[in-house]
C-alpha cells in the first residue's frame, strides 16, 4: 500500500534530518520534545470515515453468497392500478426508499439539486404507470441496514436501493423481478499495478459493510485487509486519501465512483454476479402487497419491452461500464413454484 501523502512528506523530512545530523557529529543530541511544526505534520493524516472498521486479512471466514439470477416473482395480471393497489392510488403517490449518494444509480445531482440516476428513473416510471405522473413520489433516504425494517414498519412502500436478491433476503422481504444485473469487480487507481483480486495480496480493500461484496472480498482476496465503511461514497474518500489500495464492489456502483474520479478504473475479471430487485414487504395479513408486486413487475416488463430500460442505461451507467442487457424476468406458476 502506498504511504499517505502526509506520511510520504514525513519520510522525506526524516531523511533530511538524518543527513543533517550525520554531517554534524560533534553537535550534542537535542533532547527537547519535537517542534510543534513536526507534530502538526504528523497530525495531517486524514481520519478514516466515520464508523469505519478495519478487518485484518483472514480474521473472518466468508459466508457463501447465493445470488440466483433466475429468481421468480409474481406474474402481473390484467388488472388496473386502481384494482391492484387501491390504497396507494387513493393516497395519490408512492413512497420509495432510496440512496442519495450512489452516483449514476441514485444520487442528488450537484448541478440541479434533483435526484437522478438509473434507480430514480425506475421509480419515476413506476409512478408514471400508476398515476400518469412520474413525479408522484415521496422519496425517503434510508441506509442499507434499514431497508428491511423500513418495509416491515410501513415507512416506505418499496425500496429501490441496489438490493441484491439472495435467499436470505427472500426470507425477509418480497422482490420484483430483477431490474439490473451487475458483476462484482475491483476498482483502483490507474497505474497502481492492481489488475484484479489476484493482485491484492498484502493490500487493503474497501467495501460497504453488510454488502455481498464484503463476502466476495473475504473469499477472493483472503490475504488483504478490509476497510468496512457505511456507504460506497466513503470508499471513494478512503481511496483518494490512500487509506486503501482498491475497492471491491458491483461494477454498477464502481462505475459511479470512476465517473467521479477519472484517475480510477475498473480492472480484472468478475468474481460474482448480483441481481437487483425492488424490495417490497412480503404479502401477509398485515401487508397485502401482492398487487404492488404485480404493479412493479408490469412496469419493469414495460420499460424492457418499449426500450425505456436501454435508454435509461445509456444515459446513466452506459458510458462507464461494459454494455449489459436487461435481465430476463421469471415468474412463479399458479402454485407458487418456479
N, C-alpha and C positions, 0 to 999 in steps of 0.2 A: 504493500500500500504506500502510495506517495505521502510524504510528510506534509501536513497542512502548511499553508503559506507562512503563518507566523513562526511555525517550528523551523521551516527552512531558513528564515531570517536569523533565528537563534543559533542554528548550526553555523551559519556564516559568521555570526558575531563571535561564537566560541573559537573558531579558527583564528580570527583576527587577534583576540585576546591571548590565545596560546602563543602565537608568533611574537607578540609584543613582549610577553613575559620571558620567553626563552631567549630573546635578544637582550635582556637586561637582567642577567642572572645575579648581579650584585645588589639589586633592589630588594629590600626586605618585603616578604609577603604581606599583603594587606588583609588584615583580619576583620575589617569593618564589614557590616552587612552589605549585601548587594545594593547598588544605587537604585533609587526609585525608578529611573527610566528603564532599567533592566527588568524590574518586576512588572512594569506596565507592558513591556513586550511579551512577557510570559503570559500575561492575562489576556492577550489578544486572541487566543484560541477560542473560536466560536463555540458556544454551548450547543449541546445536542438538542434536537426538537423536544418540546415538552411531552412527557410521557414515554419517551423512547426507552427501550430496554435492549441491552447488549447480551446476546446469547453466544456463548463460546461454542466453537465447532464441535459437533458430535455430542453435545450435552443433552439434546432432546432427540429421541428417535422419531422419524417421520411417521405420520399417520397416512395410510393409503388413501388417495383421493380417487373416488369412483364417480366421475362426471359423465354420465351417459349422454351421448349426443343424439340418441333416438328416443328421448323422453316423450311419453304420450300424455296429452292433455285432453280436456273435454271438447268435443267437436261442437262448433257453432250450429245453432238451429236457424230456422227461418223467422223467428220472432223479431219484432221491432225492439229498439232500446227501451221504449216505454213498457213493453211486456217483460223484458228480461230484468231490468233494473229500475222498477217504478220509483223507489225511494230516492235514488240518485237523480233521476230525471226530474222529480218534483223539487229537489233541492236546487237544481239549476247549475251545478258544477261538480267536478270530480276533485278529490283530494289525493294528491300524489306525493309520495316521499321520494326525494331525490338528493343528490350530492350537489355542492356548489363549487367544487374545486377540481373536478375531473375534466381537464382540458380536452376539448373536442367531443366529449361524451355528455357531460352535464356540468356547466360552469357559468359563472357570471362574466359576460364579455366586458372587459375593462373599457372598451371604446364606446359601448352603447349603454352599459349598465343592465342589459337584459340577459336573462338566462338563455343559453344557447347549447348546441351540441346534439349528437345523434339521439340520445335518450330523451332530451327535451322535445325534439321534433316528433318522436314516437308518441309521447304523452299528448302533444297537440293534435296528432292525428286521431288518437282515441277520443279526445274531446270533440273533435270535428264530427266524427261518426255518430256520437251520441246527441250532441246539441246543435250541430251545424255551426259550431263556433269553436275554433281552435284555441281560443283564449279563455274558455270556461273552465279554468283550472285554479285550484288553490295549491300552490307548491309549498311543501313543508321540507325543510332541510333536516335530515336525520343522519346520525352516524351509522356506520356499518354494524356496530354492535347492537343498535336499537331497531334494526329492520323488522325482526320478528315480533318484538313487543309492540311496536307501533301498529302492526296489523292486528295483533290479538286484542289490543285495547281500543281499537277503532279510531286511533289518531289519524290514520290515513286509510283510503280505500285500496290503494295499491302502492307497491314500491317498485320504482324503475331505477335501479342503482347498481349496475354490474353485479347482479345477484346470480351467482353460478348455481345451476341446478345440480344438486347432489342428492343421493339417497337420504343422507342425514337431514338435509333441509326439507326434503319432501315429507318427512315425519312431522315437521313443524308448520309448514305453510303449503298452499296450493300454488302451482305455477301455470302460466300460459305456455303455449308452445314457445320454443326458443326464438328470440328475435335477432340474436347475433352469436356467432361462434368465433372465439379468439384462440390464439395459441400462446402458451407460456414461453417466454424467451428472456434474453438478457439485454440490458441497455448499459452502455459505458461511454466514457469519453473517447472521441476519435483519437487514434494513435496511442492509446493506453496499453496496447498489447492484449486486451481482453478479446477473445474470439468466441466465447461461449462458456457454458458451465464447466467444461473441462479445463479452462484456464483460471479458475477461481481458487485454486489451492492456496491456502495461506492468506487469502484476502478477506475483505469484509463486504458483504452484500446487504442491501436494504430491501425490506418487504413491508407491506402493510400488515399489521397484526390481525389475526383471525381470518386472513385471506387464504385461499387454496394455494397461492404462490408460496406461502410460508412452508407448507409441507413439501412442495416441489424443491424449494431451496435446500431443505434438510436432506431430501433424498438424493438430489443430483449434485449438490455441492457440499458433501459432508465434511470437507476439510476447510470450509470457510466459516468465519464468524458471521453472525447475522445481527443486524440492527433492525429491531422491530419497532415500527412507528405507528401513529394513529391513522395516518392517511397518506396517500401517494404523493401529495404535494410536499410532505415532509421528506420523502425520499429524494425529490429533486433538490431541495435545500441541502440535504446531507451530502449529495453527490457534488454539488457546486462548491461546498466547503471542504472537499477532500476528506470527509469523515468516513466515506465508504468508497469502494472501488467500482461498484456496479449495482444495478437494480434488477431484481428478478420479478417479473410480473407478466400479466396478459399483454399481448402486443397492442391491443386496443388502448390500454392505459399507457403503455410505453410510448406509443405514437404521440399522445398528448404531451408527454414530457419532452420528446425530441422536437416537437413543434415549438416549445417554449425555449429550448436551449439548443441552438444549431451546432454546438460543439460535441453533442452526443449522437449516438447512433445505436440502432438495434442490431445485435450480432448473434451468430450461432444458430444452431438448429433448434427447432421447437422441442420442448421437453414435456409438453402436456397440452391438452385441448379443453377448453371451457365453453359451455353454452349458457348464455344469459337468458333468464326468463323474467317476466313480470310477476312479482310476488303478490299473492292475494291470500287473505285469510281462508283457511280450509272450510269447506261447507259443513256446517253442523247446525245444531238447534239455536246457537247464538248468532251464527253468520250464514245467512242464506246467500252464498256467493256464487252458486253455480251459474246464474245468469250473467254475472260480472265476468267470470272466466270466459264464457262464450262470447261476450261482447268484445273483450280484449283480443281473443283469438280471431274474431272476424275482422278486426282492424289489421292485425298482423298479416292475415291472409290477403287482405285487400291491397296493402302497400307493397307486398311482394308481387302480386298479380299485375298491378297497374304501373309498376316501375317507380313508385314513390320511394321504396326502400333503396333502390340503386341511386336515385337522385340524392337522397339524404347522405348516403355513404360517400358518394363522390364529393360532396360539398364539405364534409367534415373529416372523416378518417382517411379517405382515399389517397390524398397526396402524401401521406406519411407511412403507409404500410402496403404490403403486397395485396393486390386486389383479391377480395374474397367474394363469395356468393352468399345469398341469404340461406339460412338453414331450412331444410325441408320439414314441414310440420307433420307430426304423427299424432293420431288420436286414439283414445280408448274406444272399444266397442261398447255395445249396449250393456254388457255385463261388467264393464269396468276393467276389462283386460286389454292389453296392447294388441 
